[in-house]
Amino acid sequence: MLENAKLKFTFLKLGMAGEFTERAEKLGLFNLGDLMSVNLAKLKAHRDFNYTWYAEMLAMLKNHGLLNEFQKRTLEV
């Protein structure tokens, strides 16, 4: 389970490049909390979404030990 403070981490604080962060902001994602509560279907339907960014996002979550938590929050009903 994520601590509330960690949910406020920006993508830059998590070590992501400016390009990743810019696309995340276009997608309406400004911090880890936004990402962890995203509606995946709506995210993938957004005009600024692409799978290269998504792959980077998954790698970032994996590197920070958050991939399983993301999957639980976004894939399970």
PyMOL Python script that loads the backbone (N, CA, C, O; Angstrom):
from pymol import cmd

cmd.read_pdbstr("""\
ATOM      1  N   MET A   1       0.842  -1.181   0.000  1.00  0.00           N
ATOM      2  CA  MET A   1       0.000   0.000   0.000  1.00  0.00           C
ATOM      3  C   MET A   1       0.888   1.245   0.000  1.00  0.00           C
ATOM      4  O   MET A   1       1.896   1.302   0.704  1.00  0.00           O
ATOM      5  N   LEU A   2       0.507   2.217  -0.780  1.00  0.00           N
ATOM      6  CA  LEU A   2       1.283   3.448  -0.887  1.00  0.00           C
ATOM      7  C   LEU A   2       0.936   4.423   0.225  1.00  0.00           C
ATOM      8  O   LEU A   2      -0.228   4.552   0.605  1.00  0.00           O
ATOM      9  N   GLU A   3       1.941   5.106   0.743  1.00  0.00           N
ATOM     10  CA  GLU A   3       1.693   6.152   1.713  1.00  0.00           C
ATOM     11  C   GLU A   3       1.171   7.383   0.971  1.00  0.00           C
ATOM     12  O   GLU A   3       1.538   7.622  -0.180  1.00  0.00           O
ATOM     13  N   ASN A   4       0.321   8.156   1.628  1.00  0.00           N
ATOM     14  CA  ASN A   4      -0.267   9.339   0.999  1.00  0.00           C
ATOM     15  C   ASN A   4       0.786  10.325   0.515  1.00  0.00           C
ATOM     16  O   ASN A   4       0.608  10.949  -0.531  1.00  0.00           O
ATOM     17  N   ALA A   5       1.880  10.476   1.256  1.00  0.00           N
ATOM     18  CA  ALA A   5       2.931  11.411   0.856  1.00  0.00           C
ATOM     19  C   ALA A   5       3.552  10.998  -0.479  1.00  0.00           C
ATOM     20  O   ALA A   5       3.848  11.846  -1.321  1.00  0.00           O
ATOM     21  N   LYS A   6       3.745   9.700  -0.666  1.00  0.00           N
ATOM     22  CA  LYS A   6       4.363   9.219  -1.907  1.00  0.00           C
ATOM     23  C   LYS A   6       3.446   9.452  -3.107  1.00  0.00           C
ATOM     24  O   LYS A   6       3.924   9.645  -4.225  1.00  0.00           O
ATOM     25  N   LEU A   7       2.141   9.434  -2.884  1.00  0.00           N
ATOM     26  CA  LEU A   7       1.196   9.667  -3.976  1.00  0.00           C
ATOM     27  C   LEU A   7       1.322  11.074  -4.560  1.00  0.00           C
ATOM     28  O   LEU A   7       0.898  11.320  -5.689  1.00  0.00           O
ATOM     29  N   LYS A   8       1.900  11.991  -3.795  1.00  0.00           N
ATOM     30  CA  LYS A   8       2.061  13.374  -4.261  1.00  0.00           C
ATOM     31  C   LYS A   8       3.363  13.585  -5.033  1.00  0.00           C
ATOM     32  O   LYS A   8       3.611  14.679  -5.540  1.00  0.00           O
ATOM     33  N   PHE A   9       4.196  12.546  -5.126  1.00  0.00           N
ATOM     34  CA  PHE A   9       5.456  12.665  -5.860  1.00  0.00           C
ATOM     35  C   PHE A   9       5.184  12.998  -7.325  1.00  0.00           C
ATOM     36  O   PHE A   9       4.327  12.388  -7.964  1.00  0.00           O
ATOM     37  N   THR A  10       5.918  13.965  -7.839  1.00  0.00           N
ATOM     38  CA  THR A  10       5.819  14.282  -9.263  1.00  0.00           C
ATOM     39  C   THR A  10       6.649  13.269 -10.043  1.00  0.00           C
ATOM     40  O   THR A  10       7.460  12.541  -9.469  1.00  0.00           O
ATOM     41  N   PHE A  11       6.440  13.231 -11.342  1.00  0.00           N
ATOM     42  CA  PHE A  11       7.204  12.308 -12.180  1.00  0.00           C
ATOM     43  C   PHE A  11       8.672  12.713 -12.246  1.00  0.00           C
ATOM     44  O   PHE A  11       9.546  11.853 -12.352  1.00  0.00           O
ATOM     45  N   LEU A  12       8.953  14.014 -12.183  1.00  0.00           N
ATOM     46  CA  LEU A  12      10.348  14.452 -12.150  1.00  0.00           C
ATOM     47  C   LEU A  12      11.033  13.947 -10.892  1.00  0.00           C
ATOM     48  O   LEU A  12      12.188  13.524 -10.943  1.00  0.00           O
ATOM     49  N   LYS A  13      10.330  13.987  -9.758  1.00  0.00           N
ATOM     50  CA  LYS A  13      10.899  13.495  -8.499  1.00  0.00           C
ATOM     51  C   LYS A  13      11.161  11.988  -8.580  1.00  0.00           C
ATOM     52  O   LYS A  13      12.053  11.470  -7.908  1.00  0.00           O
ATOM     53  N   LEU A  14      10.387  11.298  -9.398  1.00  0.00           N
ATOM     54  CA  LEU A  14      10.576   9.862  -9.586  1.00  0.00           C
ATOM     55  C   LEU A  14      11.641   9.554 -10.638  1.00  0.00           C
ATOM     56  O   LEU A  14      11.888   8.391 -10.956  1.00  0.00           O
ATOM     57  N   GLY A  15      12.273  10.610 -11.180  1.00  0.00           N
ATOM     58  CA  GLY A  15      13.390  10.428 -12.097  1.00  0.00           C
ATOM     59  C   GLY A  15      13.024  10.367 -13.568  1.00  0.00           C
ATOM     60  O   GLY A  15      13.841   9.955 -14.392  1.00  0.00           O
ATOM     61  N   MET A  16      11.818  10.767 -13.907  1.00  0.00           N
ATOM     62  CA  MET A  16      11.393  10.715 -15.305  1.00  0.00           C
ATOM     63  C   MET A  16      11.812  11.975 -16.047  1.00  0.00           C
ATOM     64  O   MET A  16      11.874  13.062 -15.471  1.00  0.00           O
ATOM     65  N   ALA A  17      12.098  11.813 -17.332  1.00  0.00           N
ATOM     66  CA  ALA A  17      12.545  12.915 -18.184  1.00  0.00           C
ATOM     67  C   ALA A  17      11.411  13.908 -18.428  1.00  0.00           C
ATOM     68  O   ALA A  17      10.234  13.592 -18.254  1.00  0.00           O
ATOM     69  N   GLY A  18      11.794  15.099 -18.830  1.00  0.00           N
ATOM     70  CA  GLY A  18      10.825  16.153 -19.104  1.00  0.00           C
ATOM     71  C   GLY A  18       9.805  15.771 -20.155  1.00  0.00           C
ATOM     72  O   GLY A  18       8.633  16.129 -20.041  1.00  0.00           O
ATOM     73  N   GLU A  19      10.233  15.047 -21.177  1.00  0.00           N
ATOM     74  CA  GLU A  19       9.320  14.639 -22.249  1.00  0.00           C
ATOM     75  C   GLU A  19       8.211  13.727 -21.706  1.00  0.00           C
ATOM     76  O   GLU A  19       7.046  13.869 -22.076  1.00  0.00           O
ATOM     77  N   PHE A  20       8.581  12.800 -20.833  1.00  0.00           N
ATOM     78  CA  PHE A  20       7.596  11.927 -20.207  1.00  0.00           C
ATOM     79  C   PHE A  20       6.604  12.755 -19.397  1.00  0.00           C
ATOM     80  O   PHE A  20       5.392  12.558 -19.487  1.00  0.00           O
ATOM     81  N   THR A  21       7.137  13.685 -18.605  1.00  0.00           N
ATOM     82  CA  THR A  21       6.310  14.523 -17.750  1.00  0.00           C
ATOM     83  C   THR A  21       5.376  15.399 -18.567  1.00  0.00           C
ATOM     84  O   THR A  21       4.214  15.571 -18.199  1.00  0.00           O
ATOM     85  N   GLU A  22       5.861  15.951 -19.659  1.00  0.00           N
ATOM     86  CA  GLU A  22       5.020  16.799 -20.520  1.00  0.00           C
ATOM     87  C   GLU A  22       3.846  16.007 -21.079  1.00  0.00           C
ATOM     88  O   GLU A  22       2.716  16.495 -21.086  1.00  0.00           O
ATOM     89  N   ARG A  23       4.102  14.799 -21.545  1.00  0.00           N
ATOM     90  CA  ARG A  23       3.008  13.986 -22.078  1.00  0.00           C
ATOM     91  C   ARG A  23       2.040  13.602 -20.962  1.00  0.00           C
ATOM     92  O   ARG A  23       0.825  13.614 -21.159  1.00  0.00           O
ATOM     93  N   ALA A  24       2.575  13.262 -19.798  1.00  0.00           N
ATOM     94  CA  ALA A  24       1.713  12.923 -18.656  1.00  0.00           C
ATOM     95  C   ALA A  24       0.772  14.082 -18.345  1.00  0.00           C
ATOM     96  O   ALA A  24      -0.416  13.872 -18.098  1.00  0.00           O
ATOM     97  N   GLU A  25       1.297  15.300 -18.356  1.00  0.00           N
ATOM     98  CA  GLU A  25       0.463  16.470 -18.078  1.00  0.00           C
ATOM     99  C   GLU A  25      -0.607  16.656 -19.148  1.00  0.00           C
ATOM    100  O   GLU A  25      -1.737  17.034 -18.835  1.00  0.00           O
ATOM    101  N   LYS A  26      -0.263  16.396 -20.402  1.00  0.00           N
ATOM    102  CA  LYS A  26      -1.270  16.465 -21.472  1.00  0.00           C
ATOM    103  C   LYS A  26      -2.369  15.431 -21.248  1.00  0.00           C
ATOM    104  O   LYS A  26      -3.518  15.631 -21.642  1.00  0.00           O
ATOM    105  N   LEU A  27      -2.000  14.331 -20.612  1.00  0.00           N
ATOM    106  CA  LEU A  27      -2.957  13.261 -20.313  1.00  0.00           C
ATOM    107  C   LEU A  27      -3.712  13.519 -19.001  1.00  0.00           C
ATOM    108  O   LEU A  27      -4.567  12.726 -18.605  1.00  0.00           O
ATOM    109  N   GLY A  28      -3.390  14.629 -18.336  1.00  0.00           N
ATOM    110  CA  GLY A  28      -4.062  14.984 -17.092  1.00  0.00           C
ATOM    111  C   GLY A  28      -3.473  14.327 -15.859  1.00  0.00           C
ATOM    112  O   GLY A  28      -4.130  14.243 -14.822  1.00  0.00           O
ATOM    113  N   LEU A  29      -2.226  13.857 -15.967  1.00  0.00           N
ATOM    114  CA  LEU A  29      -1.548  13.181 -14.863  1.00  0.00           C
ATOM    115  C   LEU A  29      -0.409  14.066 -14.364  1.00  0.00           C
ATOM    116  O   LEU A  29       0.526  14.361 -15.108  1.00  0.00           O
ATOM    117  N   PHE A  30      -0.491  14.488 -13.101  1.00  0.00           N
ATOM    118  CA  PHE A  30       0.491  15.426 -12.571  1.00  0.00           C
ATOM    119  C   PHE A  30       1.354  14.849 -11.457  1.00  0.00           C
ATOM    120  O   PHE A  30       2.380  15.423 -11.093  1.00  0.00           O
ATOM    121  N   ASN A  31       0.929  13.707 -10.920  1.00  0.00           N
ATOM    122  CA  ASN A  31       1.711  13.079  -9.852  1.00  0.00           C
ATOM    123  C   ASN A  31       1.381  11.592  -9.784  1.00  0.00           C
ATOM    124  O   ASN A  31       0.533  11.094 -10.525  1.00  0.00           O
ATOM    125  N   LEU A  32       2.049  10.911  -8.903  1.00  0.00           N
ATOM    126  CA  LEU A  32       1.872   9.469  -8.774  1.00  0.00           C
ATOM    127  C   LEU A  32       0.438   9.104  -8.387  1.00  0.00           C
ATOM    128  O   LEU A  32      -0.088   8.087  -8.838  1.00  0.00           O
ATOM    129  N   GLY A  33      -0.186   9.924  -7.563  1.00  0.00           N
ATOM    130  CA  GLY A  33      -1.564   9.673  -7.166  1.00  0.00           C
ATOM    131  C   GLY A  33      -2.517   9.689  -8.350  1.00  0.00           C
ATOM    132  O   GLY A  33      -3.416   8.854  -8.448  1.00  0.00           O
ATOM    133  N   ASP A  34      -2.312  10.651  -9.256  1.00  0.00           N
ATOM    134  CA  ASP A  34      -3.136  10.712 -10.466  1.00  0.00           C
ATOM    135  C   ASP A  34      -2.986   9.432 -11.274  1.00  0.00           C
ATOM    136  O   ASP A  34      -3.966   8.871 -11.763  1.00  0.00           O
ATOM    137  N   LEU A  35      -1.760   8.986 -11.403  1.00  0.00           N
ATOM    138  CA  LEU A  35      -1.481   7.792 -12.195  1.00  0.00           C
ATOM    139  C   LEU A  35      -2.084   6.535 -11.557  1.00  0.00           C
ATOM    140  O   LEU A  35      -2.645   5.683 -12.247  1.00  0.00           O
ATOM    141  N   MET A  36      -1.962   6.437 -10.251  1.00  0.00           N
ATOM    142  CA  MET A  36      -2.426   5.242  -9.562  1.00  0.00           C
ATOM    143  C   MET A  36      -3.953   5.142  -9.512  1.00  0.00           C
ATOM    144  O   MET A  36      -4.493   4.079  -9.205  1.00  0.00           O
ATOM    145  N   SER A  37      -4.645   6.232  -9.810  1.00  0.00           N
ATOM    146  CA  SER A  37      -6.108   6.195  -9.782  1.00  0.00           C
ATOM    147  C   SER A  37      -6.722   6.427 -11.164  1.00  0.00           C
ATOM    148  O   SER A  37      -7.923   6.671 -11.278  1.00  0.00           O
ATOM    149  N   VAL A  38      -5.911   6.352 -12.195  1.00  0.00           N
ATOM    150  CA  VAL A  38      -6.377   6.651 -13.549  1.00  0.00           C
ATOM    151  C   VAL A  38      -7.358   5.582 -14.048  1.00  0.00           C
ATOM    152  O   VAL A  38      -7.258   4.407 -13.694  1.00  0.00           O
ATOM    153  N   ASN A  39      -8.286   6.017 -14.863  1.00  0.00           N
ATOM    154  CA  ASN A  39      -9.165   5.093 -15.580  1.00  0.00           C
ATOM    155  C   ASN A  39      -8.396   4.693 -16.836  1.00  0.00           C
ATOM    156  O   ASN A  39      -8.225   5.503 -17.747  1.00  0.00           O
ATOM    157  N   LEU A  40      -7.941   3.463 -16.882  1.00  0.00           N
ATOM    158  CA  LEU A  40      -7.057   3.019 -17.958  1.00  0.00           C
ATOM    159  C   LEU A  40      -7.707   3.109 -19.333  1.00  0.00           C
ATOM    160  O   LEU A  40      -7.041   3.470 -20.304  1.00  0.00           O
ATOM    161  N   ALA A  41      -8.986   2.789 -19.433  1.00  0.00           N
ATOM    162  CA  ALA A  41      -9.677   2.866 -20.722  1.00  0.00           C
ATOM    163  C   ALA A  41      -9.716   4.299 -21.230  1.00  0.00           C
ATOM    164  O   ALA A  41      -9.486   4.547 -22.413  1.00  0.00           O
ATOM    165  N   LYS A  42     -10.006   5.244 -20.337  1.00  0.00           N
ATOM    166  CA  LYS A  42     -10.040   6.662 -20.738  1.00  0.00           C
ATOM    167  C   LYS A  42      -8.651   7.156 -21.094  1.00  0.00           C
ATOM    168  O   LYS A  42      -8.480   7.925 -22.041  1.00  0.00           O
ATOM    169  N   LEU A  43      -7.650   6.709 -20.326  1.00  0.00           N
ATOM    170  CA  LEU A  43      -6.276   7.113 -20.621  1.00  0.00           C
ATOM    171  C   LEU A  43      -5.873   6.662 -22.018  1.00  0.00           C
ATOM    172  O   LEU A  43      -5.327   7.450 -22.791  1.00  0.00           O
ATOM    173  N   LYS A  44      -6.138   5.402 -22.345  1.00  0.00           N
ATOM    174  CA  LYS A  44      -5.755   4.869 -23.651  1.00  0.00           C
ATOM    175  C   LYS A  44      -6.540   5.503 -24.789  1.00  0.00           C
ATOM    176  O   LYS A  44      -6.071   5.510 -25.927  1.00  0.00           O
ATOM    177  N   ALA A  45      -7.719   6.033 -24.507  1.00  0.00           N
ATOM    178  CA  ALA A  45      -8.535   6.683 -25.538  1.00  0.00           C
ATOM    179  C   ALA A  45      -8.144   8.147 -25.751  1.00  0.00           C
ATOM    180  O   ALA A  45      -8.573   8.760 -26.728  1.00  0.00           O
ATOM    181  N   HIS A  46      -7.346   8.706 -24.860  1.00  0.00           N
ATOM    182  CA  HIS A  46      -6.943  10.118 -24.957  1.00  0.00           C
ATOM    183  C   HIS A  46      -6.106  10.328 -26.216  1.00  0.00           C
ATOM    184  O   HIS A  46      -5.286   9.481 -26.569  1.00  0.00           O
ATOM    185  N   ARG A  47      -6.311  11.433 -26.877  1.00  0.00           N
ATOM    186  CA  ARG A  47      -5.608  11.690 -28.149  1.00  0.00           C
ATOM    187  C   ARG A  47      -4.093  11.803 -27.985  1.00  0.00           C
ATOM    188  O   ARG A  47      -3.359  11.585 -28.949  1.00  0.00           O
ATOM    189  N   ASP A  48      -3.609  12.137 -26.790  1.00  0.00           N
ATOM    190  CA  ASP A  48      -2.167  12.273 -26.577  1.00  0.00           C
ATOM    191  C   ASP A  48      -1.512  11.002 -26.043  1.00  0.00           C
ATOM    192  O   ASP A  48      -0.309  10.988 -25.784  1.00  0.00           O
ATOM    193  N   PHE A  49      -2.287   9.945 -25.880  1.00  0.00           N
ATOM    194  CA  PHE A  49      -1.738   8.684 -25.400  1.00  0.00           C
ATOM    195  C   PHE A  49      -0.971   7.988 -26.509  1.00  0.00           C
ATOM    196  O   PHE A  49      -1.380   8.006 -27.669  1.00  0.00           O
ATOM    197  N   ASN A  50       0.169   7.362 -26.132  1.00  0.00           N
ATOM    198  CA  ASN A  50       0.840   6.450 -27.052  1.00  0.00           C
ATOM    199  C   ASN A  50       1.516   5.346 -26.248  1.00  0.00           C
ATOM    200  O   ASN A  50       1.811   5.513 -25.064  1.00  0.00           O
ATOM    201  N   TYR A  51       1.752   4.234 -26.900  1.00  0.00           N
ATOM    202  CA  TYR A  51       2.271   3.067 -26.195  1.00  0.00           C
ATOM    203  C   TYR A  51       3.744   3.187 -25.831  1.00  0.00           C
ATOM    204  O   TYR A  51       4.210   2.471 -24.944  1.00  0.00           O
ATOM    205  N   THR A  52       4.479   4.055 -26.477  1.00  0.00           N
ATOM    206  CA  THR A  52       5.864   4.295 -26.079  1.00  0.00           C
ATOM    207  C   THR A  52       5.882   4.940 -24.695  1.00  0.00           C
ATOM    208  O   THR A  52       6.642   4.525 -23.820  1.00  0.00           O
ATOM    209  N   TRP A  53       5.046   5.951 -24.504  1.00  0.00           N
ATOM    210  CA  TRP A  53       4.919   6.596 -23.197  1.00  0.00           C
ATOM    211  C   TRP A  53       4.441   5.582 -22.155  1.00  0.00           C
ATOM    212  O   TRP A  53       4.964   5.535 -21.041  1.00  0.00           O
ATOM    213  N   TYR A  54       3.451   4.778 -22.521  1.00  0.00           N
ATOM    214  CA  TYR A  54       2.887   3.775 -21.611  1.00  0.00           C
ATOM    215  C   TYR A  54       3.954   2.771 -21.170  1.00  0.00           C
ATOM    216  O   TYR A  54       4.010   2.395 -19.999  1.00  0.00           O
ATOM    217  N   ALA A  55       4.785   2.347 -22.092  1.00  0.00           N
ATOM    218  CA  ALA A  55       5.871   1.416 -21.762  1.00  0.00           C
ATOM    219  C   ALA A  55       6.855   2.058 -20.779  1.00  0.00           C
ATOM    220  O   ALA A  55       7.322   1.403 -19.848  1.00  0.00           O
ATOM    221  N   GLU A  56       7.168   3.341 -20.990  1.00  0.00           N
ATOM    222  CA  GLU A  56       8.044   4.067 -20.057  1.00  0.00           C
ATOM    223  C   GLU A  56       7.403   4.145 -18.677  1.00  0.00           C
ATOM    224  O   GLU A  56       8.069   3.975 -17.656  1.00  0.00           O
ATOM    225  N   MET A  57       6.101   4.405 -18.668  1.00  0.00           N
ATOM    226  CA  MET A  57       5.372   4.515 -17.414  1.00  0.00           C
ATOM    227  C   MET A  57       5.398   3.190 -16.659  1.00  0.00           C
ATOM    228  O   MET A  57       5.621   3.172 -15.448  1.00  0.00           O
ATOM    229  N   LEU A  58       5.172   2.082 -17.363  1.00  0.00           N
ATOM    230  CA  LEU A  58       5.207   0.768 -16.723  1.00  0.00           C
ATOM    231  C   LEU A  58       6.607   0.454 -16.188  1.00  0.00           C
ATOM    232  O   LEU A  58       6.744  -0.104 -15.100  1.00  0.00           O
ATOM    233  N   ALA A  59       7.633   0.807 -16.942  1.00  0.00           N
ATOM    234  CA  ALA A  59       9.016   0.583 -16.504  1.00  0.00           C
ATOM    235  C   ALA A  59       9.316   1.409 -15.252  1.00  0.00           C
ATOM    236  O   ALA A  59       9.969   0.921 -14.329  1.00  0.00           O
ATOM    237  N   MET A  60       8.846   2.650 -15.216  1.00  0.00           N
ATOM    238  CA  MET A  60       9.056   3.504 -14.055  1.00  0.00           C
ATOM    239  C   MET A  60       8.384   2.901 -12.821  1.00  0.00           C
ATOM    240  O   MET A  60       8.974   2.858 -11.741  1.00  0.00           O
ATOM    241  N   LEU A  61       7.147   2.438 -12.992  1.00  0.00           N
ATOM    242  CA  LEU A  61       6.439   1.814 -11.871  1.00  0.00           C
ATOM    243  C   LEU A  61       7.164   0.558 -11.390  1.00  0.00           C
ATOM    244  O   LEU A  61       7.282   0.327 -10.187  1.00  0.00           O
ATOM    245  N   LYS A  62       7.645  -0.245 -12.325  1.00  0.00           N
ATOM    246  CA  LYS A  62       8.379  -1.460 -11.969  1.00  0.00           C
ATOM    247  C   LYS A  62       9.652  -1.117 -11.203  1.00  0.00           C
ATOM    248  O   LYS A  62       9.958  -1.750 -10.192  1.00  0.00           O
ATOM    249  N   ASN A  63      10.394  -0.123 -11.676  1.00  0.00           N
ATOM    250  CA  ASN A  63      11.641   0.287 -11.029  1.00  0.00           C
ATOM    251  C   ASN A  63      11.421   0.770  -9.602  1.00  0.00           C
ATOM    252  O   ASN A  63      12.310   0.652  -8.759  1.00  0.00           O
ATOM    253  N   HIS A  64      10.240   1.313  -9.331  1.00  0.00           N
ATOM    254  CA  HIS A  64       9.931   1.829  -7.995  1.00  0.00           C
ATOM    255  C   HIS A  64       9.101   0.839  -7.178  1.00  0.00           C
ATOM    256  O   HIS A  64       8.607   1.176  -6.102  1.00  0.00           O
ATOM    257  N   GLY A  65       8.952  -0.381  -7.692  1.00  0.00           N
ATOM    258  CA  GLY A  65       8.217  -1.407  -6.967  1.00  0.00           C
ATOM    259  C   GLY A  65       6.720  -1.145  -6.867  1.00  0.00           C
ATOM    260  O   GLY A  65       6.068  -1.587  -5.922  1.00  0.00           O
ATOM    261  N   LEU A  66       6.177  -0.420  -7.850  1.00  0.00           N
ATOM    262  CA  LEU A  66       4.773  -0.013  -7.799  1.00  0.00           C
ATOM    263  C   LEU A  66       3.900  -0.660  -8.872  1.00  0.00           C
ATOM    264  O   LEU A  66       2.699  -0.400  -8.932  1.00  0.00           O
ATOM    265  N   LEU A  67       4.489  -1.493  -9.710  1.00  0.00           N
ATOM    266  CA  LEU A  67       3.737  -2.062 -10.825  1.00  0.00           C
ATOM    267  C   LEU A  67       2.578  -2.934 -10.339  1.00  0.00           C
ATOM    268  O   LEU A  67       1.469  -2.825 -10.862  1.00  0.00           O
ATOM    269  N   ASN A  68       2.814  -3.781  -9.366  1.00  0.00           N
ATOM    270  CA  ASN A  68       1.728  -4.637  -8.868  1.00  0.00           C
ATOM    271  C   ASN A  68       0.597  -3.814  -8.283  1.00  0.00           C
ATOM    272  O   ASN A  68      -0.574  -4.124  -8.502  1.00  0.00           O
ATOM    273  N   GLU A  69       0.933  -2.767  -7.539  1.00  0.00           N
ATOM    274  CA  GLU A  69      -0.094  -1.893  -6.967  1.00  0.00           C
ATOM    275  C   GLU A  69      -0.899  -1.207  -8.072  1.00  0.00           C
ATOM    276  O   GLU A  69      -2.121  -1.099  -7.977  1.00  0.00           O
ATOM    277  N   PHE A  70      -0.216  -0.748  -9.114  1.00  0.00           N
ATOM    278  CA  PHE A  70      -0.896  -0.117 -10.250  1.00  0.00           C
ATOM    279  C   PHE A  70      -1.861  -1.103 -10.902  1.00  0.00           C
ATOM    280  O   PHE A  70      -3.002  -0.759 -11.210  1.00  0.00           O
ATOM    281  N   GLN A  71      -1.391  -2.323 -11.106  1.00  0.00           N
ATOM    282  CA  GLN A  71      -2.241  -3.340 -11.724  1.00  0.00           C
ATOM    283  C   GLN A  71      -3.467  -3.635 -10.862  1.00  0.00           C
ATOM    284  O   GLN A  71      -4.573  -3.773 -11.384  1.00  0.00           O
ATOM    285  N   LYS A  72      -3.279  -3.730  -9.566  1.00  0.00           N
ATOM    286  CA  LYS A  72      -4.420  -3.982  -8.668  1.00  0.00           C
ATOM    287  C   LYS A  72      -5.437  -2.854  -8.759  1.00  0.00           C
ATOM    288  O   LYS A  72      -6.644  -3.091  -8.798  1.00  0.00           O
ATOM    289  N   ARG A  73      -4.933  -1.622  -8.794  1.00  0.00           N
ATOM    290  CA  ARG A  73      -5.830  -0.468  -8.783  1.00  0.00           C
ATOM    291  C   ARG A  73      -6.532  -0.240 -10.120  1.00  0.00           C
ATOM    292  O   ARG A  73      -7.663   0.246 -10.146  1.00  0.00           O
ATOM    293  N   THR A  74      -5.885  -0.580 -11.216  1.00  0.00           N
ATOM    294  CA  THR A  74      -6.441  -0.220 -12.526  1.00  0.00           C
ATOM    295  C   THR A  74      -7.031  -1.394 -13.294  1.00  0.00           C
ATOM    296  O   THR A  74      -7.861  -1.189 -14.180  1.00  0.00           O
ATOM    297  N   LEU A  75      -6.628  -2.603 -12.982  1.00  0.00           N
ATOM    298  CA  LEU A  75      -7.091  -3.743 -13.764  1.00  0.00           C
ATOM    299  C   LEU A  75      -8.149  -4.583 -13.065  1.00  0.00           C
ATOM    300  O   LEU A  75      -8.952  -5.244 -13.724  1.00  0.00           O
ATOM    301  N   GLU A  76      -8.158  -4.564 -11.744  1.00  0.00           N
ATOM    302  CA  GLU A  76      -9.148  -5.348 -11.024  1.00  0.00           C
ATOM    303  C   GLU A  76     -10.410  -4.529 -10.816  1.00  0.00           C
ATOM    304  O   GLU A  76     -10.358  -3.323 -10.576  1.00  0.00           O
ATOM    305  N   VAL A  77     -11.513  -5.190 -10.910  1.00  0.00           N
ATOM    306  CA  VAL A  77     -12.804  -4.502 -10.757  1.00  0.00           C
ATOM    307  C   VAL A  77     -13.342  -4.747  -9.364  1.00  0.00           C
ATOM    308  O   VAL A  77     -14.419  -4.258  -9.023  1.00  0.00           O
TER     309      VAL A  77
END
""", "prot")
cmd.dss("prot")
cmd.show_as("cartoon", "prot")
cmd.util.cbc("prot")
cmd.orient("prot")
